[in-house]
Amino acid sequence: FSAYVNDPQMRQVDAMLCNHAAGLCEAFMGFNKSLIVIASTRFEIGRHDPARWKLWNQNLRAIAAHPRNVVAANNLYDANYVKYFTGIKDVPVLPNYCAYTNAEYAPRKPQILIGPGRGINDQLHSELQRRSKTSKFTFARIRDLYKHFEYTDLAQHPAIVLIPYQVSIMSIFEYY
């Protein structure tokens, strides 16, 4: 803090943005700047000790109470999670905007993709393959078809079955 509080460049900053991990905003509380906290996953990440989590809850309530600050989430689950554990009443949802994908749905390929792009369980994949033999559907893991892909590649498939490792993975927003 002391290395930056009087830094000429830092004095020009209007706001601090914290999203992953949201708790990093605690480090900026003393700068007297607007704080924008966007929970993109459980907001207490890194606060595994109950006392540290309780302190973070207090600090987040203090941040939310100041009119120059924003406490939000990028998905409805995390917005409600923040509300539940902190008592903060207004936690807007600010979904990620993924126009950079530059892709539009244009199904031409037969496979239903399984994602996200990494970490799909072999047993689950095998079961989908087994069951697809008695249906009109074929499934393929994204990384089995594409070692590297553009979003336009994925948009050529009729669907993507997502098996997320948590409720807010960036792929959900990108694929949508």
N, C-alpha and C positions, 0 to 999 in steps of 0.2 A: 504494500500500500504506500509506504513512505517513498519508495522509488518513483511512483507515478503520480501521486496526488498533486505535485507542483510542476509536473512535466508540461511544457508548453503545448505539445500536440494533444495530450490528454485533456487539457483545459478547453480545447475546442470541441471535444466530443459532446454531443447533445444527449445521447442515450446509450445504454448498454443492453445488448441482446443476449439472452441466455436461453438455450433450448436443450442441449444434450451435453452435459447434464444440467438441468435447471438449477440445481443447488449451487452452481458456480456463481450465481448472482449474489450470494452472501459476500463474496470477496469485493463486490462493487458497491455495497450498501453505503460505505463511508464516503464515496465520491460526490454525493449530493447531485446525482444525475438521474434522469428518468431511467427506470429499469423495465425492460420488457422480458417477461419470463414466459416461455412457451414450453409446456411439458410435452415432450415428444415420446416419452415413455414414463414409467412410474417416476413421479417427481422426487422421490426420496432416494433415488439411486445414489449410492456412495454413503448413505446414512444408515449403516447396518446396526449401529448401536442405538437402542431406544432413546437414550438421552440426546444424542445428536439429531435424531429424527424429530423429537419434540422441539428442540431448539430451532431446527429448520422450519417446522410448522409455525412457530411463533414469528420467525423472521419473515416467512412468506405472508402471513397475515398482516404484518407491519408494511410490507411492500404493497400488498393489495389495498391497504387502507389509504395510501397516498394517491391523490387524484392524477398525479403525473405519471404513475406507473400502470402497467398492464400485467395481469396474470391470466394466462390463457392456456389452451392445449390444442394440439393439432388433430385431436380425435375426440369423439364423444365419451368414450370410456375413460380416458385420462382426465377430461374435464370433470366428470362425475367423481372420479377417484380423488382429485384435488379437493373438490367440495366436501366429500365425505370425511376425509381425514383432517381437513383444516377448518371447516366451517365457513370458508369463503363462499359467499352466496353467488357472486357473478363471475363465472369462469367461462368466457366465450370460447367457441371452437373456431379455430383458424386453420382450415385444412391446407395442406401443402398444395402448391400450384406447380404442376409439372409440365408446362407447355414445352419445355426443352426436349421432351421426347419426340416431338414433331411426327407423331404417328396417329393415323386414323384407322379404325377398325375396317379391315378389308379381307375377310376370311377367304382363303384360296387353298389352304393346306388342310389335310384331314385330321391331323393329330390334335387332341386336347392336351395342352401343356400342363405340366405339374411344376409348381414353383413354391417358394421363390427359387432363384437360380442355383442355390447351393443347399446342401444338407438334407435332401429328401431321402428318407429311410429306405433302404433296399427292400426290406420285408413289405412295406406298404406299397412300394412300386411293383413288386412281384405280384401282390394280391390284385392290384388294379389290372395288371396285364392278364392275369388268369381270368378275372371276371369279364374283361373286355372281349374275350374269345366267344362269349355267348351274347354279345350285344353288337350294335353297329358302331360303337365308339372305339377309338384307339387312343392310348395315352402315351406320352413321352415326357421324360424329365427335360426341362429346358436345357440343361447343360449336356444332356446326351445328344441333343440335336444341334446345339450351338455352343461351341467353346467360347466364342465371343459373339454377341448379338447386338443388333440395333433394335430399337423398339418397333421399327417398321417390320422386322422379321417376326416378332411376336404377334403383331396385329394381323398377320396373315393366317392365324389359327382361329378356330371357332370359339375357343374358350381357354381360360387358364384356371386350373384348380389350385388355389393357394392353401398351403399348409403352413401358416405363420408360426414363428417361434415366439412371438409375442403379439399383442393386439395392435401395435402400430409399427409396422415395418414400412419403409419407404416404398418398397415394391408395390404395396397395395395401392398407393397413390399413383405411382408411375404406370401401372398396368391399367388402371381405371381410365 
